[in-house]
Amino acid sequence: MSELNKNIEELLSKINIKIEHQNEIEKLKGEKFNIFSILKMETKENATHSAFLGELLNPKGTHLKGNIFLDLFLKSIGNDKLNINKQLDVNSTTVTLEYAIGFSDYDKKTGGRIDIYLKDKYNHTISIENKIYAQDQYAQIERYYNHNKLNNTVYYLTLFGDDPTFESKGELEQGKHYYKISYKVKILEWLNSCLKEAADSPILRETIKQYIILIKKFTHTMENTEEEKLKEIILQNFEAASCIAAKFNIAKDQFCEEIRQKVFDKLKEDLKDNYSIKKDLFQNKISQIKINPIKYKDSETSFTIENFNEKLMIGIFNSAGLRFIETEDVEYWQNKKPFDDFEDHEINLSESKTISRLNMDKNFRDGFIKHIVNEIKAYVADENNIKTLIKLNSILGQ
C-alpha cells in the first residue's frame, strides 16, 4: 500500500470516529426525533422548505412576531446594504409563494413562477429561487432578473451556495445581477437568530429548532467544537483530504450510473416486447430513463425517470412543454411523483447513508433496484397515466 493510500485510510478512520461521536451527541440531545423526517417532508422544496421559510418571513405569519424575522433575514443576506431602490421596507412587505410573473417566454427571457416573492408598498421586490434537489430551468435566473428590473433583487438559494447553471443565468454575474445564499451558512445563521427571538414562544421555538436540525442534517453541519476538530484533522492530513475531494464526485457519479444501468437493464428485460426504453448520457444535473410504447417510440413525450444522482422522480415529460392559457404557464411534466421509500430509505441518491448501504449490502441493493423497477412498471401500466400520455401525443401531434 502506498504512503498516500495509507494516509487516506487513516484520515477516513479519524473522520468516521468524529461522525460517530456527532451521532452520539445527537442521540443524547434527542435530536434523532424530527417531525419533518417522521412525516417524510424533508426534501419537498415548496411544500416544506419554501412554505416554512415563507411563513417565518411573512410579517402577518402565524408566528405572531410581526416583521422581526423578516428584518433579521434582510440584514443576514445584506439587503440593507444594497441600492436604496432595492431595499425592502419591512413595515409594508407581503410574502407570496409560487408567485406567477407571466408566461415563460424563453426568447424574451421573461415570466415564470418565483418560489418566494417579497414585495413592499414601493414596488421593491425580492425573488428567491429555492433549490434543494430540483434542476435549474432554462433562463430561470435571467427571467427573474428581468422582472421589475429596476427594483428587484434575485437570490439563488441552495444547500451549499452553489452556482446556477449557465443555462439558467446566461451571462449574468453573481454579486451584480443576482446573489447566492446557502442553507449551510446564511439560513442557519438567520434561523438561530430567529430562535433567540422565539424564546418566549415554546411551540414556535421548538419548531424552528427542529427545522435547524433538519438543515444541519442536509448540510452535514456538526456541533461547533466537533466541526473545528474535523477541520483540524483535515488540515493535518491535507494531501489525503485533497485526494478524496478530487475523487468524491467521480466516485459518486460512477456508482449512481451503475444503479441506473441496472435499472435500465432490468426494464429492457421486462418491457422489451411493448416499450422503447432509452437513457441519455449520465450528467451531474440530469440523468434520465425514457420509456415509450412502441407506437410512440420517437415521441418527445415519454414516461420519464430522473434524476439518478439525486431524489428519484417519475412522470410524463415533454420537452416542448404545454402552454396553459388560463395561467400563461408552460408545464413540462404531468403526473410527476417521487418513489415510495424502501426499507425506510428515501429513493434519493444524494443521501450518504443510502449510498453507503447500497455499496455495502448487496441484498439491500438488489431489493432497492427491484423496488424502483416495480414502481416504474406500475406507473407505466396505470390506465390514467397511459391516457395522459396518449392525450399529450395527440395534442402535440406526435
ABEGO torsion letter per residue (X at the ends): XBAAAAAAAAAAAAAAAAAAAAAAAAAAAGAABBAAAAAGAAABAAAAAAAAAAAAABAABAAGAEAAAAAAAAAAAGAAABBAAABBBAAABBBBBGBBAEBBBAAAGBEEBBABBBBBAAGBBBBBBBBAABBBBBGAAAAAAABGAAABBBBBBBAAGBBBBAAAAEABBBGAABBBBBAAAAAAAAAAAAAAAAAABAAAAAAAAAAAAAAAAAAGBBBAAAAAAAAAAAAAAAAAAAAAAAAAAAAAAAAAAAAAAAAAAAAAAAAAAABBBBBBBBBAABBBBBBBBAAAAABABBBBBOBAABBBBBBBBBAAEBBBAAAGBBBABBGBBBBBBBGGBBBBAABAAAAAAAAABAAAAAAAAAAAAAAAAAAAABAAAAAAAAAAAAAAGX
